[in-house]
Amino acid sequence: ARLGMAMMATTRALALALVVLCVAGAGARSVGSAPPLGASSAGRGTSRLPLLVANARGGGGGGSTALRERPSARTSEPTASGHGLDFRGAPWFVLKCAYFSALDAMLLGYDIGVISGVIVFIRERFKLSTHETEVFASAINSAAIFGSLGAGWLSDRCGRKSTLFLSSTFFTLGSAVMAAAMTFRTLLIGRLLQGIGIGAGLLVAPMFISELSPPQYRGSLVTLSEVSLSLGILLAYVAN
């Protein structure tokens, strides 16, 4: 029981540390991307900082100079027209990739919710003690930490799609091992394999979606991961 509580406490502490790091990184990026002092915000179509451009028509060294306004980069980027999760106008290929990538988050949500109903039958079938029940329930979260730690390096080496495929393979393999398990040790191994696959997928899927999506749809499409996580929990409780 103490080991199970220690594993859960370690998982929560690491999750809290990751949240703090993400918030700190987002704050640093927002400070670094702030406009410089004196920059005008009135104009949206063009920038108010003039560029001094030499007039080539004059020739030689006596050419006159003229002030020309530099067009802003905002004019080349379309803006989002809707509120909330608005996918209107998004490319169909991008939508399909985002939906299938978000399925990994749905699997984690489903596994989190369904274990509350399944653990009763597993405990009776394998004659698990309280300590073994706690270890089995928390094993997926502990394994997800190691899966997410290795997924960043692997995605840089092999690519995002290959890492997503590998995470799905781990989850499928873990499910097959758990379905064929006859002992608690085999059942725990399948649970750990599932956790590694889920942890890797949760790290790579939002990254893959953000890199694939156009700027005006990026926020809505990346949010699909969180929505899929909640939907997976809902489906699990309906199944229970």
C-alpha positions in Angstrom: 0.0 0.0 0.0 2.8 2.4 0.8 4.5 1.6 -2.5 1.3 2.3 -4.4 0.8 5.6 -2.6 4.4 6.6 -3.2 4.0 5.9 -7.0 0.9 8.0 -7.1 2.5 10.8 -5.2 5.5 10.7 -7.5 3.3 10.8 -10.5 1.4 13.8 -9.2 4.6 15.7 -8.3 6.0 15.1 -11.8 2.8 16.2 -13.4 2.7 19.4 -11.3 6.3 20.1 -12.2 5.5 19.7 -15.9 2.6 22.1 -15.6 4.8 24.7 -13.9 7.4 24.3 -16.6 4.8 24.7 -19.3 3.4 27.8 -17.7 6.8 29.3 -17.2 7.7 28.6 -20.8 4.5 30.1 -22.1 5.1 33.3 -20.0 8.7 33.6 -21.3 7.5 33.3 -24.9 4.8 35.9 -24.4 7.3 38.3 -22.9 9.7 37.7 -25.7 7.1 38.2 -28.4 5.8 41.5 -26.9 6.0 44.4 -29.3 8.8 47.0 -28.7 8.1 50.2 -27.0 6.9 53.0 -29.3 5.4 50.6 -31.8 2.0 51.8 -33.0 -0.9 49.5 -32.8 -3.4 51.6 -34.8 -2.6 50.3 -38.2 -3.5 46.7 -39.0 -2.8 46.6 -42.7 0.6 48.3 -42.9 3.4 48.9 -40.5 4.1 52.6 -39.5 7.9 52.1 -39.5 9.0 53.6 -42.8 11.8 52.1 -44.8 14.4 54.4 -46.4 14.8 53.1 -49.9 17.2 54.6 -52.5 15.6 55.6 -55.8 17.4 53.7 -58.5 16.0 55.9 -61.3 18.3 58.8 -60.4 21.4 56.8 -61.0 24.9 57.5 -59.7 25.3 59.1 -56.3 22.8 61.9 -56.7 19.8 59.7 -56.6 17.0 60.9 -54.4 15.6 58.9 -51.5 12.0 58.2 -50.7 10.1 57.0 -47.7 8.1 53.8 -48.3 5.9 52.0 -45.8 6.7 48.3 -45.3 3.6 46.0 -45.5 2.9 44.1 -42.3 3.1 40.3 -42.2 -0.4 40.3 -40.8 -1.8 40.9 -44.3 -0.5 37.5 -45.5 -2.1 35.5 -42.7 -5.8 35.0 -42.6 -7.5 35.4 -39.3 -9.9 33.0 -37.6 -13.5 34.0 -38.2 -15.3 31.9 -35.7 -15.4 31.4 -31.9 -14.4 28.3 -30.1 -13.7 25.2 -32.1 -14.2 26.5 -35.6 -12.9 24.2 -38.3 -14.7 25.8 -41.3 -12.4 26.1 -44.2 -9.7 23.9 -42.8 -8.2 21.4 -45.3 -9.8 18.0 -45.2 -6.4 16.3 -45.0 -5.4 18.3 -42.0 -8.7 17.5 -40.3 -8.3 13.8 -40.8 -4.7 13.9 -39.4 -5.8 15.9 -36.4 -8.8 13.6 -35.6 -6.7 10.4 -35.8 -3.9 11.9 -33.8 -6.3 12.9 -31.1 -7.5 9.3 -30.7 -4.5 8.6 -28.5 -5.8 11.1 -25.9 -9.2 9.4 -26.1 -7.6 6.1 -25.4 -6.0 7.5 -22.2 -9.3 9.0 -21.1 -11.1 5.7 -21.7 -8.5 3.8 -19.8 -8.6 6.2 -16.9 -12.4 5.9 -16.7 -12.9 2.2 -17.4 -10.4 1.0 -14.8 -12.9 1.9 -12.1 -15.4 -0.6 -13.3 -13.0 -3.3 -14.6 -10.8 -3.4 -11.5 -13.6 -5.1 -9.6 -13.7 -8.1 -11.9 -9.9 -8.2 -12.2 -9.5 -8.3 -8.5 -11.9 -11.3 -8.2 -10.4 -13.1 -11.2 -6.8 -12.9 -10.1 -7.4 -12.8 -6.3 -5.5 -9.5 -6.0 -4.6 -8.0 -2.7 -5.1 -4.3 -1.9 -1.5 -3.6 -2.6 -1.6 -5.4 -6.0 -4.8 -3.6 -6.9 -3.2 -0.2 -6.2 -0.1 -1.1 -8.2 -2.1 -2.3 -11.2 -4.3 0.8 -11.2 -1.4 3.3 -11.0 1.0 1.4 -13.3 -0.3 3.1 -16.5 0.4 6.6 -15.1 3.9 5.6 -13.9 4.8 4.1 -17.3 3.4 7.1 -19.2 6.1 9.2 -17.6 8.9 7.2 -19.1 7.0 7.0 -22.4 6.7 10.8 -22.7 10.4 11.3 -21.6 11.6 9.1 -24.5 9.1 10.3 -27.1 10.6 13.7 -27.6 14.1 12.3 -28.5 12.5 9.6 -30.6 10.3 12.0 -32.6 13.3 14.2 -33.4 15.2 11.1 -34.7 12.5 9.2 -36.4 9.8 11.8 -37.1 6.3 12.5 -35.6 4.4 9.9 -37.6 6.8 7.1 -36.8 6.6 7.9 -33.1 2.8 8.0 -33.2 2.8 4.6 -35.0 5.1 3.2 -32.4 3.0 4.5 -29.5 -0.1 2.9 -31.0 1.8 -0.4 -31.4 2.8 -0.3 -27.7 -0.8 0.3 -26.7 -2.1 -2.5 -29.0 0.5 -4.9 -27.7 -0.3 -4.1 -24.1 -4.0 -4.7 -24.7 -3.2 -8.0 -26.3 -1.0 -9.1 -23.4 -3.6 -8.1 -20.8 -6.3 -10.0 -22.7 -4.2 -13.2 -22.7 -2.8 -12.8 -19.2 -3.2 -15.7 -16.8 -1.1 -14.2 -13.9 -0.9 -10.9 -12.2 2.7 -10.4 -13.5 1.6 -10.7 -17.1 -1.3 -8.5 -16.5 1.0 -5.8 -15.0 3.4 -6.1 -18.0 0.5 -5.4 -20.4 -0.6 -2.4 -18.3 3.0 -1.0 -18.4 3.2 -1.4 -22.2 -0.1 0.5 -22.5 1.3 3.3 -20.3 4.4 3.7 -22.4 2.4 4.0 -25.6 -0.1 6.4 -24.1 2.6 8.7 -22.6 4.5 8.8 -26.0 1.3 9.5 -27.9 0.2 12.3 -25.6 3.4 14.1 -26.1 3.8 13.7 -29.9 0.1 14.1 -31.0 -0.3 17.8 -30.0 3.1 18.5 -31.5 2.2 16.8 -34.8 -1.2 18.6 -35.0 0.4 22.0 -34.4 3.0 21.5 -37.0 0.5 20.3 -39.6 -2.2 22.9 -39.0 -2.5 26.3 -40.7 -2.0 29.2 -38.3 -5.6 30.3 -38.2 -6.8 26.8 -37.2 -3.9 25.7 -35.0 -5.4 26.5 -31.7 -8.8 24.8 -32.4 -7.2 21.7 -33.8 -4.7 21.3 -31.0 -7.6 21.5 -28.5 -8.9 18.3 -30.0 -6.5 16.4 -27.8 -8.0 17.7 -24.6 -11.6 17.3 -25.9 -10.8 13.7 -26.9 -9.4 13.0 -23.4 -12.7 14.2 -21.8 -14.7 12.3 -24.3 -12.8 9.1 -23.6 -13.6 9.4 -19.9 -17.3 9.9 -20.7 -17.4 6.9 -23.0 -15.7 4.8 -20.3 -18.3 5.7 -17.6 -21.1 5.0 -20.1 -19.5 1.5 -20.8 -19.2 0.9 -17.1 
